[in-house]
Amino acid sequence: MTTPRVLITGGAGFLGRGILRRIATHRLAWDPIVFSRDEMKQDICRQQYPFAKYILGDVRDTDRLMAAMEGVDFVVHAAALKYIPEAELNAAECLAVNIGGAQAVAKAALYAEVSRVIGISTDKAVQPVNVYGCSKMAMERLFAEVSSYETIFTCVRYGNVIGSTGSVIPLFRRQFTETGSVKVTDPKMTRFWMGVDEAIDLILTGLQLDGGSIAIPLVRAMTLADTVRAAVGDDTPVEITGMRPGEKMHESLLHHQESVRVVAHTDHLELLPVVRGAAPNEEGREAFTLASHTPHYRMEVDEMRKLIADTEEL
C-alpha cells in the first residue's frame, strides 16, 4: 500500500509537530510536507524531523499552495491566527488569514486534485462571539460548500489541546514561578480539554467522513480553578482579572440546533452538513447540546494531571 503524501499547513506549529512526532515513532505512515511561513520554526522542525519536506509559504498564496500540493493525497489545514484578544484587535488580518487562507487552500486542493482536505476548527465556532470563532465558522461552511466537487473536505472541531500554542497551562506555571500566584479571568469559567494524541486521532477519524461533515470529540471539561490546581497545585494563590474581549464563560462543541444533524459514534459525533438535513432516523430526537459547564462532561483534576504529564513526555 502506498504511503500517502500529506501536506500540513501551519505544520511547524504544535499540532504539526505532534503529527511529525507520531510519524517519527512509527505510529503513523505518512509522507509529510510542512507548509508554513515561520522560517525559524521550520528550521527547528527540520533539525528534529529531517524526514519531512519543508516549504516556506503564506497560506493566502494560492499559487504557492498549488505548487506545494502537486502529488499530495491529503491536506491537513492547521494554519490560523488563533489568539482571541489579538484577533479582536486585528480583525482584518485574522479574517484574511483564517478565511482567505481556507479559500486559498480549497482552490489549490481542487486544482491539484487532492483526494481529501481536513480543516482544524474549534468550539469557538459554535455560536461565535469573537472574530476568531467567526472565522472558523466560516471555514466550516466553506469546506461544506466546496465538498460538492471531486475533493472531499471535512473538519474537526476541537476544544483546548493541552500544550498547544496559546495554552494557559504553561502560562499558569510561568506566572506562578515568577510571582507566586496565577492570574485567571474567572475561576468558574469552563473549557474543554484534550491531549495531542486525541487531537491527531480525531484528524484520522475526520479523514474517513463524508464530504462536508465535522468530527466532534467526546471530551471532558473543567473550570479554570480546577485547571490551576491540575497545572500548578492545590491552594495556588489566584488573582481574578475579569473576562477579556471576545471570551465566553462557557464553550460548546455542539449547539442544540445542530444536534438533529448528528450521527453518534463510540468516541465522537459526526455532524452532517446543513445541505444534508437531519441525520438518518434522527428527525424526532430531542435536541441536545455539548457544553463545557454540563456536569456530565466534567473532568477530574487527577485526570487532567495525567493528560498534562503525558503531554510533557512527548
C-alpha positions as a Markdown table, in Angstrom:
| # | Residue | x | y | z |
|---|---|---|---|---|
| 1 | Met | 0.0 | 0.0 | 0.0 |
| 2 | Thr | 1.4 | 3.4 | -1.0 |
| 3 | Thr | 2.2 | 5.8 | 1.8 |
| 4 | Pro | 0.0 | 8.9 | 1.4 |
| 5 | Arg | 1.7 | 12.2 | 0.9 |
| 6 | Val | 0.2 | 14.7 | 3.3 |
| 7 | Leu | 0.7 | 18.5 | 3.3 |
| 8 | Ile | 0.2 | 20.2 | 6.7 |
| 9 | Thr | -0.4 | 23.9 | 6.6 |
| 10 | Gly | 0.9 | 25.6 | 9.7 |
| 11 | Gly | 2.8 | 22.3 | 10.0 |
| 12 | Ala | 5.6 | 23.8 | 12.2 |
| 13 | Gly | 3.1 | 24.6 | 14.9 |
| 14 | Phe | 2.2 | 22.4 | 17.9 |
| 15 | Leu | -0.3 | 20.1 | 16.1 |
| 16 | Gly | 2.0 | 19.7 | 13.1 |
| 17 | Arg | 4.9 | 18.8 | 15.4 |
| 18 | Gly | 2.7 | 16.3 | 17.1 |
| 19 | Ile | 1.9 | 14.6 | 13.8 |
| 20 | Leu | 5.6 | 14.6 | 12.9 |
| 21 | Arg | 6.4 | 13.0 | 16.2 |
| 22 | Arg | 3.9 | 10.3 | 15.6 |
| 23 | Ile | 5.4 | 9.6 | 12.2 |
| 24 | Ala | 8.9 | 9.5 | 13.7 |
| 25 | Thr | 7.8 | 6.9 | 16.2 |
| 26 | His | 6.3 | 4.7 | 13.5 |
| 27 | Arg | 2.7 | 5.2 | 14.8 |
| 28 | Leu | 1.6 | 6.9 | 11.6 |
| 29 | Ala | 2.6 | 6.1 | 8.0 |
| 30 | Trp | 2.5 | 9.4 | 6.2 |
| 31 | Asp | 5.0 | 11.2 | 3.9 |
| 32 | Pro | 4.7 | 14.7 | 5.3 |
| 33 | Ile | 5.2 | 18.1 | 3.8 |
| 34 | Val | 5.3 | 21.1 | 6.3 |
| 35 | Phe | 4.0 | 24.3 | 4.8 |
| 36 | Ser | 4.3 | 27.4 | 7.0 |
| 37 | Arg | 5.6 | 30.9 | 6.9 |
| 38 | Asp | 7.8 | 30.9 | 10.0 |
| 39 | Glu | 11.4 | 30.1 | 8.9 |
| 40 | Met | 12.7 | 29.8 | 12.4 |
| 41 | Lys | 10.0 | 27.2 | 13.5 |
| 42 | Gln | 10.7 | 25.3 | 10.3 |
| 43 | Asp | 14.4 | 25.2 | 11.0 |
| 44 | Ile | 13.8 | 23.8 | 14.5 |
| 45 | Cys | 11.4 | 21.2 | 13.0 |
| 46 | Arg | 13.8 | 20.3 | 10.3 |
| 47 | Gln | 16.6 | 19.5 | 12.8 |
| 48 | Gln | 14.2 | 17.3 | 14.8 |
| 49 | Tyr | 12.3 | 15.7 | 12.0 |
| 50 | Pro | 14.6 | 15.7 | 8.9 |
| 51 | Phe | 12.5 | 13.1 | 7.1 |
| 52 | Ala | 9.8 | 15.7 | 6.2 |
| 53 | Lys | 9.8 | 18.1 | 3.3 |
| 54 | Tyr | 9.6 | 21.8 | 4.2 |
| 55 | Ile | 8.1 | 24.6 | 2.1 |
| 56 | Leu | 8.0 | 28.2 | 3.2 |
| 57 | Gly | 4.8 | 30.0 | 2.1 |
| 58 | Asp | 1.9 | 32.1 | 3.1 |
| 59 | Val | -1.4 | 30.2 | 3.4 |
| 60 | Arg | -3.1 | 33.0 | 1.5 |
| 61 | Asp | -0.9 | 32.5 | -1.5 |
| 62 | Thr | -2.9 | 30.3 | -3.8 |
| 63 | Asp | -0.1 | 29.8 | -6.4 |
| 64 | Arg | 2.4 | 28.8 | -3.8 |
| 65 | Leu | -0.2 | 26.3 | -2.4 |
| 66 | Met | -0.9 | 24.9 | -5.8 |
| 67 | Ala | 2.8 | 24.2 | -6.3 |
| 68 | Ala | 3.1 | 22.7 | -2.8 |
| 69 | Met | 0.2 | 20.4 | -3.4 |
| 70 | Glu | 1.5 | 18.7 | -6.5 |
| 71 | Gly | 1.3 | 15.0 | -5.9 |
| 72 | Val | -0.4 | 15.4 | -2.5 |
| 73 | Asp | -3.0 | 13.0 | -1.3 |
| 74 | Phe | -4.3 | 14.7 | 1.8 |
| 75 | Val | -4.1 | 18.2 | 3.3 |
| 76 | Val | -4.4 | 19.0 | 7.0 |
| 77 | His | -5.2 | 22.7 | 7.2 |
| 78 | Ala | -4.0 | 23.8 | 10.6 |
| 79 | Ala | -2.6 | 27.3 | 9.7 |
| 80 | Ala | -4.5 | 30.0 | 11.5 |
| 81 | Leu | -4.3 | 33.1 | 13.7 |
| 82 | Lys | -5.8 | 31.9 | 17.0 |
| 83 | Tyr | -5.1 | 34.3 | 19.8 |
| 84 | Ile | -8.5 | 35.6 | 20.7 |
| 85 | Pro | -7.5 | 39.0 | 22.2 |
| 86 | Glu | -5.1 | 39.7 | 19.3 |
| 87 | Ala | -7.8 | 38.7 | 16.7 |
| 88 | Glu | -10.2 | 41.2 | 18.3 |
| 89 | Leu | -7.6 | 43.9 | 17.8 |
| 90 | Asn | -6.5 | 42.8 | 14.4 |
| 91 | Ala | -9.8 | 41.6 | 12.9 |
| 92 | Ala | -8.9 | 42.3 | 9.2 |
| 93 | Glu | -5.7 | 40.2 | 9.5 |
| 94 | Cys | -7.4 | 37.4 | 11.3 |
| 95 | Leu | -10.2 | 37.1 | 8.7 |
| 96 | Ala | -7.7 | 37.4 | 5.9 |
| 97 | Val | -5.6 | 34.5 | 7.2 |
| 98 | Asn | -8.3 | 32.3 | 8.6 |
| 99 | Ile | -11.0 | 32.8 | 5.9 |
| 100 | Gly | -8.8 | 33.9 | 3.0 |
| 101 | Gly | -6.4 | 31.1 | 3.8 |
| 102 | Ala | -9.1 | 28.5 | 3.8 |
| 103 | Gln | -10.3 | 29.8 | 0.4 |
| 104 | Ala | -6.8 | 29.5 | -1.0 |
| 105 | Val | -6.4 | 26.0 | 0.4 |
| 106 | Ala | -9.7 | 24.9 | -1.1 |
| 107 | Lys | -8.9 | 26.4 | -4.5 |
| 108 | Ala | -5.4 | 24.9 | -4.6 |
| 109 | Ala | -6.6 | 21.5 | -3.5 |
| 110 | Leu | -9.3 | 21.4 | -6.2 |
| 111 | Tyr | -6.7 | 22.5 | -8.8 |
| 112 | Ala | -4.2 | 19.9 | -7.6 |
| 113 | Glu | -6.9 | 17.2 | -7.4 |
| 114 | Val | -6.1 | 16.4 | -3.8 |
| 115 | Ser | -8.2 | 13.5 | -2.5 |
| 116 | Arg | -9.1 | 14.9 | 0.9 |
| 117 | Val | -8.7 | 18.1 | 2.9 |
| 118 | Ile | -9.4 | 18.4 | 6.6 |
| 119 | Gly | -9.7 | 21.7 | 8.4 |
| 120 | Ile | -8.9 | 22.3 | 12.0 |
| 121 | Ser | -11.8 | 24.1 | 13.7 |
| 122 | Thr | -12.7 | 25.0 | 17.3 |
| 123 | Asp | -15.5 | 25.0 | 19.8 |
| 124 | Lys | -15.4 | 28.8 | 19.4 |
| 125 | Ala | -17.1 | 28.4 | 16.0 |
| 126 | Val | -20.3 | 27.4 | 17.8 |
| 127 | Gln | -22.4 | 30.5 | 18.3 |
| 128 | Pro | -19.3 | 32.6 | 17.9 |
| 129 | Val | -18.9 | 35.8 | 19.9 |
| 130 | Asn | -15.4 | 36.7 | 18.7 |
| 131 | Val | -13.5 | 37.3 | 15.4 |
| 132 | Tyr | -11.6 | 34.0 | 15.7 |
| 133 | Gly | -14.7 | 31.9 | 16.2 |
| 134 | Cys | -16.5 | 33.7 | 13.3 |
| 135 | Ser | -13.6 | 32.9 | 11.0 |
| 136 | Lys | -13.6 | 29.3 | 11.9 |
| 137 | Met | -17.4 | 29.0 | 11.5 |
| 138 | Ala | -16.9 | 30.5 | 8.0 |
| 139 | Met | -14.2 | 27.9 | 7.2 |
| 140 | Glu | -16.5 | 25.1 | 8.3 |
| 141 | Arg | -19.3 | 26.4 | 6.0 |
| 142 | Leu | -16.8 | 27.0 | 3.1 |
| 143 | Phe | -15.5 | 23.4 | 3.3 |
| 144 | Ala | -19.0 | 22.1 | 3.3 |
| 145 | Glu | -19.8 | 24.1 | 0.2 |
| 146 | Val | -16.8 | 23.0 | -1.8 |
| 147 | Ser | -17.3 | 19.4 | -1.0 |
| 148 | Ser | -19.7 | 19.2 | -3.9 |
| 149 | Tyr | -16.6 | 18.9 | -6.1 |
| 150 | Glu | -14.3 | 16.0 | -6.5 |
| 151 | Thr | -12.1 | 16.7 | -3.5 |
| 152 | Ile | -13.6 | 15.7 | -0.1 |
| 153 | Phe | -13.5 | 18.4 | 2.5 |
| 154 | Thr | -14.2 | 17.7 | 6.2 |
| 155 | Cys | -13.4 | 19.4 | 9.5 |
| 156 | Val | -12.6 | 18.5 | 13.1 |
| 157 | Arg | -13.9 | 20.7 | 15.9 |
| 158 | Tyr | -11.5 | 20.9 | 18.9 |
| 159 | Gly | -11.7 | 22.1 | 22.4 |
| 160 | Asn | -8.4 | 23.2 | 24.0 |
| 161 | Val | -5.4 | 21.0 | 23.2 |
| 162 | Ile | -3.0 | 20.7 | 26.2 |
| 163 | Gly | 0.3 | 22.3 | 25.4 |
| 164 | Ser | -0.8 | 23.9 | 22.1 |
| 165 | Thr | 0.0 | 27.4 | 21.1 |
| 166 | Gly | -1.7 | 29.8 | 23.5 |
| 167 | Ser | -2.5 | 27.1 | 26.1 |
| 168 | Val | -3.0 | 28.5 | 29.6 |
| 169 | Ile | -1.2 | 25.7 | 31.3 |
| 170 | Pro | 2.4 | 26.8 | 30.6 |
| 171 | Leu | 1.2 | 30.4 | 31.2 |
| 172 | Phe | -0.1 | 29.5 | 34.6 |
| 173 | Arg | 3.2 | 27.8 | 35.5 |
| 174 | Arg | 5.3 | 30.6 | 34.3 |
| 175 | Gln | 3.2 | 33.1 | 36.3 |
| 176 | Phe | 3.5 | 31.0 | 39.5 |
| 177 | Thr | 7.3 | 30.7 | 39.1 |
| 178 | Glu | 7.7 | 34.5 | 38.6 |
| 179 | Thr | 5.2 | 35.8 | 41.1 |
| 180 | Gly | 4.0 | 33.0 | 43.3 |
| 181 | Ser | 0.4 | 33.4 | 42.1 |
| 182 | Val | -1.7 | 32.8 | 39.0 |
| 183 | Lys | -4.0 | 35.2 | 37.1 |
| 184 | Val | -7.3 | 33.9 | 35.9 |
| 185 | Thr | -10.2 | 35.7 | 34.2 |
| 186 | Asp | -12.9 | 33.8 | 36.2 |
| 187 | Pro | -12.4 | 30.7 | 38.3 |
| 188 | Lys | -15.8 | 29.4 | 37.3 |
| 189 | Met | -15.1 | 29.7 | 33.6 |
| 190 | Thr | -15.1 | 26.2 | 31.9 |
| 191 | Arg | -13.2 | 24.8 | 28.9 |
| 192 | Phe | -13.0 | 21.5 | 27.1 |
| 193 | Trp | -9.6 | 19.8 | 27.2 |
| 194 | Met | -7.9 | 17.1 | 25.1 |
| 195 | Gly | -4.4 | 15.7 | 24.6 |
| 196 | Val | -2.5 | 16.0 | 21.4 |
| 197 | Asp | -2.8 | 12.3 | 20.7 |
| 198 | Glu | -6.6 | 12.6 | 20.9 |
| 199 | Ala | -6.4 | 15.6 | 18.6 |
| 200 | Ile | -4.4 | 13.6 | 16.0 |
| 201 | Asp | -6.7 | 10.6 | 16.3 |
| 202 | Leu | -9.7 | 12.9 | 15.6 |
| 203 | Ile | -8.0 | 14.0 | 12.4 |
| 204 | Leu | -7.6 | 10.4 | 11.3 |
| 205 | Thr | -11.3 | 9.9 | 12.1 |
| 206 | Gly | -12.3 | 13.1 | 10.2 |
| 207 | Leu | -10.4 | 11.9 | 7.1 |
| 208 | Gln | -12.8 | 9.0 | 6.9 |
| 209 | Leu | -16.0 | 11.1 | 6.9 |
| 210 | Asp | -18.2 | 12.1 | 4.0 |
| 211 | Gly | -17.7 | 15.5 | 2.5 |
| 212 | Gly | -18.9 | 18.5 | 4.5 |
| 213 | Ser | -19.1 | 16.6 | 7.8 |
| 214 | Ile | -17.4 | 17.7 | 11.0 |
| 215 | Ala | -15.9 | 15.3 | 13.6 |
| 216 | Ile | -16.6 | 16.4 | 17.2 |
| 217 | Pro | -14.8 | 14.6 | 20.1 |
| 218 | Leu | -16.5 | 13.4 | 23.2 |
| 219 | Val | -14.1 | 15.1 | 25.5 |
| 220 | Arg | -14.2 | 16.4 | 29.1 |
| 221 | Ala | -14.2 | 19.9 | 30.5 |
| 222 | Met | -13.2 | 21.7 | 33.7 |
| 223 | Thr | -13.2 | 25.0 | 35.4 |
| 224 | Leu | -10.3 | 27.4 | 35.4 |
| 225 | Ala | -10.0 | 26.9 | 39.1 |
| 226 | Asp | -9.5 | 23.2 | 38.7 |
| 227 | Thr | -7.2 | 23.7 | 35.8 |
| 228 | Val | -4.9 | 25.8 | 38.0 |
| 229 | Arg | -5.0 | 23.0 | 40.6 |
| 230 | Ala | -4.0 | 20.4 | 38.0 |
| 231 | Ala | -1.3 | 22.5 | 36.3 |
| 232 | Val | 0.3 | 24.2 | 39.3 |
| 233 | Gly | -1.0 | 22.7 | 42.5 |
| 234 | Asp | -3.7 | 22.8 | 45.2 |
| 235 | Asp | -4.1 | 26.0 | 47.2 |
| 236 | Thr | -2.4 | 28.1 | 44.5 |
| 237 | Pro | -3.0 | 31.8 | 45.1 |
| 238 | Val | -5.2 | 33.2 | 42.3 |
| 239 | Glu | -5.7 | 36.8 | 41.1 |
| 240 | Ile | -9.0 | 37.3 | 39.2 |
| 241 | Thr | -8.6 | 39.7 | 36.3 |
| 242 | Gly | -12.1 | 39.5 | 34.6 |
| 243 | Met | -13.1 | 38.2 | 31.2 |
| 244 | Arg | -11.2 | 39.6 | 28.2 |
| 245 | Pro | -12.9 | 40.9 | 25.0 |
| 246 | Gly | -14.3 | 38.0 | 22.9 |
| 247 | Glu | -14.3 | 35.4 | 25.6 |
| 248 | Lys | -17.3 | 33.2 | 26.7 |
| 249 | Met | -17.9 | 32.0 | 30.2 |
| 250 | His | -18.6 | 28.5 | 28.8 |
| 251 | Glu | -18.0 | 26.8 | 25.4 |
| 252 | Ser | -20.0 | 24.4 | 23.3 |
| 253 | Leu | -18.7 | 21.8 | 20.9 |
| 254 | Leu | -22.2 | 21.3 | 19.6 |
| 255 | His | -25.2 | 23.6 | 19.6 |
| 256 | His | -28.7 | 22.1 | 20.2 |
| 257 | Gln | -29.9 | 23.4 | 16.8 |
| 258 | Glu | -27.1 | 21.3 | 15.2 |
| 259 | Ser | -28.0 | 18.1 | 17.1 |
| 260 | Val | -30.6 | 16.9 | 14.6 |
| 261 | Arg | -27.8 | 16.6 | 12.1 |
| 262 | Val | -25.6 | 14.4 | 14.4 |
| 263 | Val | -24.7 | 10.8 | 14.0 |
| 264 | Ala | -23.3 | 9.3 | 17.2 |
| 265 | His | -20.3 | 7.1 | 17.2 |
| 266 | Thr | -18.4 | 5.4 | 20.1 |
| 267 | Asp | -15.8 | 8.1 | 20.6 |
| 268 | His | -17.0 | 11.0 | 18.5 |
| 269 | Leu | -20.0 | 12.7 | 17.0 |
| 270 | Glu | -20.4 | 13.2 | 13.2 |
| 271 | Leu | -22.1 | 16.5 | 12.4 |
| 272 | Leu | -23.6 | 16.3 | 8.9 |
| 273 | Pro | -23.6 | 19.5 | 6.7 |
| 274 | Val | -26.7 | 21.7 | 6.6 |
| 275 | Val | -27.4 | 20.7 | 3.0 |
| 276 | Arg | -27.9 | 17.0 | 4.0 |
| 277 | Gly | -30.6 | 17.9 | 6.6 |
| 278 | Ala | -31.4 | 15.7 | 9.6 |
| 279 | Ala | -29.3 | 12.6 | 10.3 |
| 280 | Pro | -31.0 | 9.3 | 9.3 |
| 281 | Asn | -33.7 | 8.2 | 11.8 |
| 282 | Glu | -33.0 | 11.2 | 14.0 |
| 283 | Glu | -35.7 | 13.7 | 12.9 |
| 284 | Gly | -37.8 | 13.1 | 16.0 |
| 285 | Arg | -34.9 | 13.1 | 18.5 |
| 286 | Glu | -34.9 | 15.6 | 21.3 |
| 287 | Ala | -32.3 | 18.4 | 20.7 |
| 288 | Phe | -29.2 | 18.3 | 22.9 |
| 289 | Thr | -26.0 | 20.3 | 23.4 |
| 290 | Leu | -22.4 | 19.5 | 24.2 |
| 291 | Ala | -21.5 | 22.3 | 26.6 |
| 292 | Ser | -18.4 | 22.7 | 28.9 |
| 293 | His | -20.4 | 23.6 | 32.0 |
| 294 | Thr | -22.6 | 20.4 | 31.9 |
| 295 | Pro | -21.7 | 18.2 | 34.9 |
| 296 | His | -21.9 | 15.1 | 32.8 |
| 297 | Tyr | -18.7 | 16.2 | 30.9 |
| 298 | Arg | -16.7 | 17.3 | 33.9 |
| 299 | Met | -13.0 | 16.2 | 34.0 |
| 300 | Glu | -11.5 | 15.3 | 37.4 |
| 301 | Val | -8.3 | 17.1 | 38.5 |
| 302 | Asp | -6.2 | 13.8 | 38.6 |
| 303 | Glu | -7.4 | 13.0 | 35.0 |
| 304 | Met | -6.1 | 16.4 | 33.9 |
| 305 | Arg | -2.8 | 16.0 | 35.7 |
| 306 | Lys | -2.3 | 12.7 | 33.8 |
| 307 | Leu | -3.0 | 14.4 | 30.5 |
| 308 | Ile | -0.5 | 17.1 | 31.3 |
| 309 | Ala | 2.1 | 14.6 | 32.3 |
| 310 | Asp | 1.5 | 12.6 | 29.1 |
| 311 | Thr | 1.9 | 15.7 | 27.0 |
| 312 | Glu | 5.2 | 16.7 | 28.8 |
| 313 | Glu | 6.6 | 13.3 | 27.9 |
| 314 | Leu | 6.2 | 13.9 | 24.2 |
